[in-house]
Amino acid sequence: MRSAKADSARDVATRVVEQWRDAGGHATLQTTRFVFDDETVVIPVADVSKAASADVSGCTHIALIGARGLSFRARLSDARSEALTAEFGARAASLAGVVELRRCGLDRPIRHVVVTSEAGRGALEVVVARAPSALPSLTSVIPERTGGALPAVADAGPLPILAAPEKRAEIAERRARREGATIDARTLFRARDDGGGEVELPLGEGCHRLELFARDPRADGPGRRLRLDIDAELREPSTERVLARDRTEAPDARLETCLGEATNPRLVFVGAPANAVVTATLASWPLPSRLPWLWGQSVRSKMARALFVRNVVAPVDPPVFLGQGSSGTTPFPVPVETGGCYLAVVALTHGHARSLQLRSTAGASESSDERGAAEEVALSAFCVGAQVTPLGLPQGAANQRARLEVHARGTSVGWALAVFRVRSGTWEVGR
């Protein structure tokens, strides 16, 4: 039986180095990297070409190895945005914490690897190898991590061709109207030759849902096999801070953000057909009026976005508790009422946090929300049940307290906390 220690990322990476060297490759183990939830990191690739064959037919292999529970995606920095089959081996999703990327030929040397964590956090080992010909794949080197040889999967057949962009946009607008949104006029963009584009969009104060649609390339004829997958980002014009991002594998892009004031963020998109018309729909909602003004519009917009993207109903009453703090762990005892339910929201006021966690404890119940570097806000909800005295009588509402704990990691980090009561009492307290 293989021990847990032998299956650690470092030990597995060492085995990969040894196996690739035995196969005639020049392999090196790079410095360990650490990734957080929803974080994207750019990892430089060591230049091993000088120590290996200079034949243009040579191959470069890169192995990214983490814990089994770590889920991430990786791609070569210059990989094109088309479907995965357009450039085999240049991008992949992890399986049991392992990804292998490769490229043969020296026409485009590999400079960096872009890694995006999707679930979990932890150390990531990077192995880079160069050889005159292709080295054994990780499937044969570490079969316990890659599943070894898998049986062929039955072909389910091609997906049906998508409806026209106008029809899909109409469905999106109809859905937003049902949710009480104000619908703006549609906007049309022209994609570049590479299927990407950039444009400034005027957005007012409030919460916005921007969706992008393009024609299905397969509708142009039976020879078109490129799968439509639009990815997009909405960036703050002055700081380039990402306000919203969609990197899913859905054909259409959907961006949701909240703004404390009118601005012109920059929309960046890729994945549309070359020179195609991209249709954009915009649905807007007002900011929740009960969010605190104490820390300015930026903090209000972050709190609003946390509620908006998680489909949490906006509070109808002012906050019952406010707090603020900085890096480290900060506890708060918060007075609560028996039978009441509460919503706590914490958002960064300044700095850049590597992680932000909000934990609430009320009696025997505990709730926690932890976010990585891509998020600047966390929220937690809890309800307060009735407690009894040693005589068996209900304890008075005024004596109840919940414990909130904010844990922030980062440099020069500041944050603000607001607690709302979101539901009336459900138990009658005896007199």
Secondary structure by P-SEA (a helix, b strand, c coil): ccccccccaaaaaaaaaaaaaaaccccccccbbbbcccbbbbbbbccccccccccccbbbbbbbbcccccccccccccccccccccccccbbbbcccbbbbbcccccccccbbbbbbccbbbbbbbbbbbccccccccccccccccccccccccccccccccccaaaaaaaaaaaaaaaccccccbbbbbbcccccbbbbbbbcccbbbbbbbbcccccccccccbbbbbbbbbbccccccccccccccccbbbbbbcccbbbbbbbbbcccccbbbbbbbbbbbcccccccccccaaaaaaaaaaaaaaccccccccccccccccccbbbbbccccccccbbbbbbbccccccbbbbbbbcccccccccccccccccbbbbbbcccccccccccccccbbbbbbbbbbcccccbbbbbbbcccccccccc
